[in-house]
Amino acid sequence: MTLFPNLCKTHCIPQLVCNSQRWLLAVVGNELQLGDSKSRLLLRLFFLSLSKSQILNTHLVKGFSFQIPHRFASIRVGGLDQTTLSLSLCTGQSWRVGMADMQILSGPRHRPPLRRPMWIIILVLLVTLFLICAYMYPPQSSAACYVFSSRGCISITDWLPPAPAREFTDEELASHVVIKDILNSHPILSHKSKIAFMFLTPGSLPFEKLWEKFFHGHEGKFSVYVHASKEKPVHVSRYFVNRDIRSDQVIWGKISMVDAERRLLAYALQDPDNQHFVLLSDSCVPLHRFEYIYDYLMHTNISFVDCFQDPGPHGNGRYSEHMLPEIEKKDFRKGAQWFSMKRQHAVIVVADNLYYSKFRDYCKPGLEGRNCIADEHYLPTFFHMTDPGGIANWSVTHVDWSERKWHPKLYRAQDITEEVRMNITSIDVSVHVTSDEKREVQMWPCLWNGIRRPCYLFARKFSPDALDNLLHLFSNYTTV
């Protein structure tokens, strides 16, 4: 009696097994793994007529042998006692089934393909969706861009390979070499290191008495320079006597303002002990004691130059293509002129002619219908191109533009209160607003050596009639 004739004919099961009259076979499984990928069936073959002990004593079982066709991968065989025997089969291999062969190594089993964890796939999809949304819908406020860095947002173009660099002109190459060499020089700090306070004023300084209290007791740690553009100033403080430098007329909005700044730096650089240089106006006042300001400026290796990108008409709208190829529109920057810079930066500003000449010739009020203000763009653009990592992108001099007028808020005598002082000295975020229709708010945390600290050491713009109130209010921290 032949059981499963179709199986025997189709899959070439040895006739010795299929035709045997002594073996009764029964199919109780549902999988037999064959070489043919379309057919997967497991046969559990139970010996129905013989017990396990009879099988082991049967000469026939001990002696017969057969070839397993290459189409088979494995067959699982079970006995009456539910014991499963696994035969490992491979192409062209002969097996002898007997007493010694009742325990045979298991053959390779079919294993379903591993499934990747769903959470990884979901996470990848969410990150991809977030990046697409961030690129298509950038934030209106840049405050979030400074969670990880104080340098601001990184655009998608920053991830792309850099464009091939153009070949520099002879003048441009020489300028880069000189600037690089100066910046690589190490600062010289000693007990004689001084801060140069440079006053840019049309005439006399209305707050000399306040500055005298500020300087008193710290001789040898500061020097004073005064550039009076309209009339010779009358000094009331000994710290300002004989500190006037040669001055030329200064016209607001023109390159003469930058010329005055560079002239002050050149005079101050003649003293090798001057290591930090602060530009102040006649309406500026100190907000802290001398020791605080001295330590703040001397114990950091960066310069405080206001610098941000304004895509609006009062920013990039002032750019002229005549500045090409040295200055591209993407590098054009804006910022307040009131800076505080280390000696290396002061030297490269005085030594620069390449970038300075571009602003002298092509950044003028009314030129080509643009009101380009040289003192608002020259230094921010210059440092952005030559040493962007060496500046803080914000000024240590506070100016209140909240009234949104052409000139900042003017503090008069009645405005001088403890609340005003506390408000200014507690600010630890630098804020800029673009001049385009979006009016984007750009915010930088004020980081000093990586530590968040108040931004401002000085403030303007104060009316001369506020002197007495300022002397009274600031007396607690402008004297020793």
Phi and psi in degrees as a GROMACS rama.xvg file:
@    title "Ramachandran Plot"
@    xaxis  label "Phi"
@    yaxis  label "Psi"
@TYPE xy
-106.548  121.702  THR-2
-92.763  144.178  LEU-3
55.5621  56.8245  PHE-4
-60.4966  -36.1199  PRO-5
-63.3493  -41.2055  ASN-6
-63.2636  -39.5213  LEU-7
-66.1033  -40.4698  CYS-8
-74.2461  -39.5099  LYS-9
-74.2383  -45.5787  THR-10
-106.292  8.58286  HIS-11
58.2136  41.8013  CYS-12
-66.1648  134.421  ILE-13
-50.5184  135.558  PRO-14
-64.2088  -26.2337  GLN-15
-59.1356  -35.8253  LEU-16
-81.9549  -44.8105  VAL-17
-71.6553  -35.5025  CYS-18
-94.0011  -3.95215  ASN-19
-63.0049  130.733  SER-20
-81.7347  -13.122  GLN-21
-91.7496  -11.6861  ARG-22
-114.275  128.445  TRP-23
-107.702  128.316  LEU-24
-112.261  146.516  LEU-25
-136.892  137.693  ALA-26
-93.033  117.005  VAL-27
-122.266  -2.22705  VAL-28
-107.158  -169.096  GLY-29
-140.574  19.759  ASN-30
-148.242  125.01  GLU-31
-125.361  117.913  LEU-32
-88.9268  113.532  GLN-33
-115.871  169.134  LEU-34
-67.1377  -28.5103  GLY-35
-74.4532  117.065  ASP-36
-65.5645  -16.2923  SER-37
-82.3462  -15.9127  LYS-38
-123.383  112.609  SER-39
-131.123  110.781  ARG-40
-142.835  127.94  LEU-41
-97.0321  119.064  LEU-42
-101.179  124.999  LEU-43
-104.864  111.06  ARG-44
-96.0747  113.131  LEU-45
-100.761  132.444  PHE-46
-79.5499  104.984  PHE-47
-86.8601  -29.136  LEU-48
-95.9968  -15.908  SER-49
-124.026  146.203  LEU-50
-82.6352  171.171  SER-51
-61.6883  -39.8263  LYS-52
-67.0482  -36.5262  SER-53
-65.1083  -38.8639  GLN-54
-62.3891  -42.8868  ILE-55
-67.9449  -26.2832  LEU-56
-94.5249  0.830547  ASN-57
-85.4596  126.345  THR-58
-62.8235  -32.5081  HIS-59
-61.6282  -42.2658  LEU-60
-66.4076  -36.1381  VAL-61
-70.1782  -27.6939  LYS-62
-106.658  -23.7273  GLY-63
-77.6686  154.568  PHE-64
-143.3  155.595  SER-65
-157.125  160.098  PHE-66
-90.3229  134.42  GLN-67
-94.3589  123.924  ILE-68
-59.7995  153.235  PRO-69
-67.5538  -14.5409  HIS-70
-73.1791  -17.3636  ARG-71
-84.1753  140.489  PHE-72
-101.273  -43.6548  ALA-73
-164.352  152.294  SER-74
-131.479  132.746  ILE-75
-104.174  126.398  ARG-76
-117.96  133.697  VAL-77
-125.2  153.185  GLY-78
-103.666  -176.087  GLY-79
-63.2687  -29.5353  LEU-80
-84.9828  15.8633  ASP-81
68.5026  13.2665  GLN-82
-77.6088  132.298  THR-83
-104.232  128.451  THR-84
-110.074  132.802  LEU-85
-111.277  131.784  SER-86
-109.709  126.242  LEU-87
-90.6172  119.095  SER-88
-117.488  145.754  LEU-89
-146.513  165.957  CYS-90
-60.3401  127.189  THR-91
71.757  10.6703  GLY-92
-93.5561  134.436  GLN-93
-96.5982  138.258  SER-94
-124.006  134.491  TRP-95
-104.681  124.166  ARG-96
-99.6434  119.021  VAL-97
-156.922  -161.761  GLY-98
-63.9317  -38.6818  MET-99
-75.5092  -11.0926  ALA-100
-105.215  11.358  ASP-101
-70.5217  -24.5049  MET-102
-114.994  107.825  GLN-103
-123.248  145.289  ILE-104
-58.4956  141.404  LEU-105
-67.0157  139.565  SER-106
-81.3164  168.733  GLY-107
-63.3736  129.888  PRO-108
-96.5725  148.825  ARG-109
-71.8122  125.015  HIS-110
-117.158  134.763  ARG-111
-65.6555  149.725  PRO-112
-59.6228  142.166  PRO-113
-64.8799  139.209  LEU-114
-96.544  130.426  ARG-115
-72.6654  142.247  ARG-116
-58.0495  134.887  PRO-117
-63.7923  -29.7664  MET-118
-67.2227  -29.0732  TRP-119
-68.2309  -43.9405  ILE-120
-62.7563  -43.4695  ILE-121
-63.6957  -41.028  ILE-122
-63.7791  -43.4794  LEU-123
-61.608  -41.5721  VAL-124
-63.8923  -41.4938  LEU-125
-65.7959  -43.2057  LEU-126
-63.4827  -42.454  VAL-127
-61.7061  -43.6882  THR-128
-63.4077  -39.8014  LEU-129
-63.8277  -43.9905  PHE-130
-65.1612  -39.1458  LEU-131
-64.1499  -44.8075  ILE-132
-65.1061  -40.1301  CYS-133
-64.7183  -33.7177  ALA-134
-74.8641  -40.7173  TYR-135
-77.7864  -31.7058  MET-136
-128.399  77.3773  TYR-137
-64.4947  152.407  PRO-138
-66.8083  142.536  PRO-139
-71.131  -26.8717  GLN-140
-111.783  137.658  SER-141
-90.0816  11.6445  SER-142
-60.8343  -39.3291  ALA-143
-67.9799  -19.8844  ALA-144
-71.2394  -13.8979  CYS-145
-108.09  20.92  TYR-146
-65.7412  -39.8493  VAL-147
-105.132  -20.6125  PHE-148
-151.377  148.342  SER-149
-90.0699  6.4167  SER-150
-89.6717  -8.32732  ARG-151
99.0485  -173.032  GLY-152
-70.6778  147.523  CYS-153
-107.024  120.607  ILE-154
-82.4295  167.652  SER-155
-64.0774  -26.5599  ILE-156
-69.0493  -21.8851  THR-157
-69.9969  -18.9021  ASP-158
-88.2731  -14.3731  TRP-159
-79.9708  155.695  LEU-160
-59.5722  140.376  PRO-161
-64.5278  147.194  PRO-162
-70.5437  151.499  ALA-163
-56.2604  131.722  PRO-164
-70.9984  138.08  ALA-165
-78.7265  162.915  ARG-166
-80.9402  128.516  GLU-167
-73.1097  150.616  PHE-168
-74.8941  166.94  THR-169
-60.3341  -43.6897  ASP-170
-65.4354  -39.7122  GLU-171
-67.1833  -41.8565  GLU-172
-63.4661  -43.9098  LEU-173
-62.3895  -40.2225  ALA-174
-63.072  -43.3659  SER-175
-64.2865  -39.3853  HIS-176
-64.2904  -45.7423  VAL-177
-64.0712  -45.9413  VAL-178
-62.3239  -44.1177  ILE-179
-62.2888  -41.8073  LYS-180
-65.5578  -39.959  ASP-181
-67.0567  -43.3462  ILE-182
-67.1542  -26.234  LEU-183
-80.5458  -8.93584  ASN-184
-72.6489  146.101  SER-185
-86.9169  138.683  HIS-186
-66.6099  145.82  PRO-187
-107.189  106.285  ILE-188
-110.802  133.836  LEU-189
-147.686  -176.9  SER-190
-68.5558  -10.8621  HIS-191
-96.6902  -0.58644  LYS-192
-61.3265  135.254  SER-193
-127.005  160.37  LYS-194
-103.652  130.797  ILE-195
-93.7144  115.574  ALA-196
-95.0022  112.288  PHE-197
-110.147  116.467  MET-198
-101.902  122.848  PHE-199
-104.145  108.533  LEU-200
-141.983  152.031  THR-201
-76.5577  -24.4119  PRO-202
-160.281  -131.822  GLY-203
-68.2805  154.901  SER-204
-96.2817  116.947  LEU-205
-72.2972  -15.196  PRO-206
-114.747  28.8882  PHE-207
-59.6893  -37.1696  GLU-208
-63.5537  -38.2417  LYS-209
-66.9427  -42.4428  LEU-210
-67.6604  -31.6611  TRP-211
-62.9773  -42.3064  GLU-212
-63.2649  -35.9366  LYS-213
-67.1176  -42.2004  PHE-214
-80.1266  -23.5272  PHE-215
-57.2227  131.138  HIS-216
88.9828  -0.596263  GLY-217
-123.605  30.0764  HIS-218
-58.008  139.726  GLU-219
94.5071  -9.66143  GLY-220
-112.942  4.42197  LYS-221
-151.079  162.237  PHE-222
-142.71  153.057  SER-223
-121.934  138.632  VAL-224
-137.746  134.592  TYR-225
-124.67  125.287  VAL-226
-111.981  105.311  HIS-227
-105.214  112.532  ALA-228
-85.4727  -20.368  SER-229
-111.582  -44.8129  LYS-230
-145.651  155.07  GLU-231
-69.1254  126.228  LYS-232
-74.7404  152.577  PRO-233
-103.005  120.109  VAL-234
-99.6051  141.982  HIS-235
-114.745  -4.70968  VAL-236
-116.096  139.796  SER-237
-64.8815  -23.377  ARG-238
-74.3152  -13.3571  TYR-239
-108.199  -10.9783  PHE-240
-66.7105  134.093  VAL-241
61.4702  27.1077  ASN-242
-111.606  12.7464  ARG-243
-78.7272  141.844  ASP-244
-108.873  168.314  ILE-245
-61.0991  129.701  ARG-246
-126.725  146.685  SER-247
-118.178  165.92  ASP-248
-64.4254  139.925  GLN-249
-118.201  126.597  VAL-250
-112.732  126.609  ILE-251
-57.8411  134.537  TRP-252
89.1411  -11.9342  GLY-253
-104.665  172.743  LYS-254
-66.6699  -16.0234  ILE-255
-61.1823  -26.9044  SER-256
-67.24  -42.2209  MET-257
-66.753  -38.4063  VAL-258
-59.8455  -41.0242  ASP-259
-65.4048  -39.4237  ALA-260
-63.7054  -45.7489  GLU-261
-66.4558  -33.4685  ARG-262
-67.3485  -43.1376  ARG-263
-59.7589  -43.3368  LEU-264
-62.6449  -41.9736  LEU-265
-62.6368  -41.9543  ALA-266
-66.0302  -43.1025  TYR-267
-68.8387  -31.1337  ALA-268
-70.3666  -15.1408  LEU-269
-66.5636  -21.5508  GLN-270
-92.1275  111.009  ASP-271
-65.5069  -16.4577  PRO-272
-80.8624  -16.8734  ASP-273
-72.2819  116.566  ASN-274
-112.456  -15.5931  GLN-275
-139.803  144.875  HIS-276
-130.648  121.231  PHE-277
-115.656  125.722  VAL-278
-95.8466  125.662  LEU-279
-130.46  155.93  LEU-280
-103.567  175.239  SER-281
-69.4645  -14.7628  ASP-282
-103.379  13.0519  SER-283
-89.4334  148.7  CYS-284
-136.619  153.401  VAL-285
-78.7152  149.697  PRO-286
-108.432  -9.91575  LEU-287
-137.995  171.993  HIS-288
-68.0351  159.693  ARG-289
-59.2842  -43.8567  PHE-290
-59.2824  -40.3489  GLU-291
-63.3908  -47.1052  TYR-292
-67.4527  -39.7048  ILE-293
-61.1729  -48.5314  TYR-294
-65.5773  -38.3843  ASP-295
-60.0143  -43.2541  TYR-296
-85.5371  -37.6468  LEU-297
-76.7491  -26.4342  MET-298
-101.496  30.2143  HIS-299
-138.066  153.375  THR-300
-107.25  24.6736  ASN-301
-122.713  164.837  ILE-302
-107.146  150.575  SER-303
-103.786  91.3517  PHE-304
-120.729  122.003  VAL-305
-66.6914  129.817  ASP-306
-157.964  121.774  CYS-307
-154.214  164.55  PHE-308
-99.9014  123.681  GLN-309
-118.566  107.957  ASP-310
-76.1273  -3.50833  PRO-311
-81.2043  -175.285  GLY-312
-65.7722  -26.0523  PRO-313
-93.6362  10.0029  HIS-314
-123.069  -103.609  GLY-315
-63.8834  -18.5566  ASN-316
-65.8518  -14.7429  GLY-317
-92.1099  -5.28099  ARG-318
-69.6924  142.896  TYR-319
-118.754  134.796  SER-320
-68.8354  -9.20582  GLU-321
-66.845  -14.9655  HIS-322
-77.5787  -11.1481  MET-323
-68.7334  153.245  LEU-324
-90.1839  -8.57153  PRO-325
-65.9871  -38.7025  GLU-326
-118.981  115.161  ILE-327
-94.4573  159.699  GLU-328
-61.4196  -33.7467  LYS-329
-66.7884  -17.8843  LYS-330
-99.2496  -1.90269  ASP-331
-72.6216  127.11  PHE-332
-128.704  168.481  ARG-333
-136.902  154.785  LYS-334
176.549  163.507  GLY-335
-68.7593  150.174  ALA-336
-78.7015  -14.7414  GLN-337
-80.1412  102.129  TRP-338
-112.169  169.375  PHE-339
-142.901  115.277  SER-340
-133.403  152.804  MET-341
-75.8204  169.845  LYS-342
-63.2729  -42.5626  ARG-343
-58.7203  -40.1005  GLN-344
-69.6631  -37.479  HIS-345
-62.132  -37.7861  ALA-346
-65.8987  -44.4015  VAL-347
-70.8838  -26.8176  ILE-348
-67.5796  -44.4493  VAL-349
-68.0562  -35.2028  VAL-350
-78.8307  -18.367  ALA-351
-70.3811  134.41  ASP-352
-127.827  -29.8044  ASN-353
-61.895  -57.6768  LEU-354
-75.0816  -36.1882  TYR-355
-57.4424  -42.6761  TYR-356
-64.7006  -31.0001  SER-357
-64.9925  -42.2218  LYS-358
-75.5137  -33.1147  PHE-359
-62.4687  -39.0213  ARG-360
-91.0343  -30.0758  ASP-361
-126.426  10.6265  TYR-362
-125.326  89.2233  CYS-363
-139.319  148.944  LYS-364
-62.7445  128.776  PRO-365
86.569  -6.50753  GLY-366
-71.0217  121.273  LEU-367
55.4966  32.8215  GLU-368
77.1869  10.1416  GLY-369
-112.976  142.069  ARG-370
-101.924  71.858  ASN-371
-79.3871  126.26  CYS-372
-105.001  109.91  ILE-373
-60.4037  -41.9585  ALA-374
-71.0123  -13.9076  ASP-375
-90.3793  -12.8926  GLU-376
-124.571  -27.6879  HIS-377
-61.6252  -61.052  TYR-378
-65.0679  -43.6316  LEU-379
-57.7759  -43.6902  PRO-380
-68.4081  -42.3545  THR-381
-58.8056  -48.5964  PHE-382
-74.4271  -31.0618  PHE-383
-62.0024  -33.016  HIS-384
-88.272  -29.8737  MET-385
-99.9358  -35.5457  THR-386
-154.718  65.9544  ASP-387
-62.8933  -30.0101  PRO-388
-80.7014  -5.55525  GLY-389
-96.9878  1.10234  GLY-390
-121.355  158.484  ILE-391
-91.2407  -8.14108  ALA-392
68.3277  9.7009  ASN-393
-145.796  156.09  TRP-394
-96.5357  149.632  SER-395
-86.8375  4.26001  VAL-396
-106.625  120.368  THR-397
-81.5436  135.809  HIS-398
-136.344  133.069  VAL-399
-97.2838  109.199  ASP-400
-105.243  18.991  TRP-401
-64.4874  -21.7006  SER-402
-78.4099  -8.24083  GLU-403
55.6252  44.7439  ARG-404
-112.575  179.909  LYS-405
-68.846  -23.4894  TRP-406
-123.32  151.683  HIS-407
-71.0963  170.541  PRO-408
-61.3119  136.859  LYS-409
-102.387  120.559  LEU-410
-85.5227  120.22  TYR-411
-101.991  178.683  ARG-412
-56.2524  -42.7592  ALA-413
-70.3145  -14.783  GLN-414
-85.9669  -11.471  ASP-415
-82.1975  99.4577  ILE-416
-133.265  165.95  THR-417
-63.268  -33.9611  GLU-418
-64.1278  -41.2191  GLU-419
-62.8432  -44.0793  VAL-420
-61.2692  -44.3021  ARG-421
-65.3453  -39.4813  MET-422
-62.5182  -42.8274  ASN-423
-71.1212  -45.3474  ILE-424
-75.6393  -8.53775  THR-425
-99.0034  -5.55856  SER-426
-69.1834  126.381  ILE-427
-125.676  19.2821  ASP-428
-134.23  131.378  VAL-429
-93.2892  129.815  SER-430
-121.801  134.401  VAL-431
-130.471  148.995  HIS-432
-123.887  127.709  VAL-433
-71.5328  159.127  THR-434
-97.0701  7.92627  SER-435
-86.1444  -175.554  ASP-436
-65.5884  -28.4701  GLU-437
-70.1143  -26.9006  LYS-438
51.0517  49.7388  ARG-439
-66.3755  134.336  GLU-440
-93.3714  119.098  VAL-441
-106.221  127.883  GLN-442
-127.044  135.139  MET-443
-123.326  129.843  TRP-444
-70.2514  139.965  PRO-445
-82.6608  104.236  CYS-446
-106.51  124.988  LEU-447
-113.25  110.422  TRP-448
52.4119  38.8931  ASN-449
83.7941  -1.80827  GLY-450
-108.35  133.14  ILE-451
-73.2603  123.718  ARG-452
-140.122  166.135  ARG-453
-56.8471  144.691  PRO-454
-77.5486  -36.812  CYS-455
-109.859  136.706  TYR-456
-106.116  -24.6886  LEU-457
-134.368  167.933  PHE-458
-147.612  152.002  ALA-459
-148.611  156.618  ARG-460
-121.268  122.596  LYS-461
-111.36  137.936  PHE-462
-75.7882  145.669  SER-463
-55.6379  -28.9292  PRO-464
-72.5916  -2.68592  ASP-465
-91.4438  2.32554  ALA-466
-58.3407  -51.1361  LEU-467
-60.6614  -43.6299  ASP-468
-65.7906  -34.9166  ASN-469
-68.0621  -42.0704  LEU-470
-59.2602  -40.5014  LEU-471
-71.7592  -43.8075  HIS-472
-71.3924  -41.2986  LEU-473
-93.8161  5.29685  PHE-474
-63.4593  -27.111  SER-475
-68.8319  -27.5877  ASN-476
-128.4  10.0105  TYR-477
-104.971  6.04456  THR-478
-128.095  162.155  THR-479
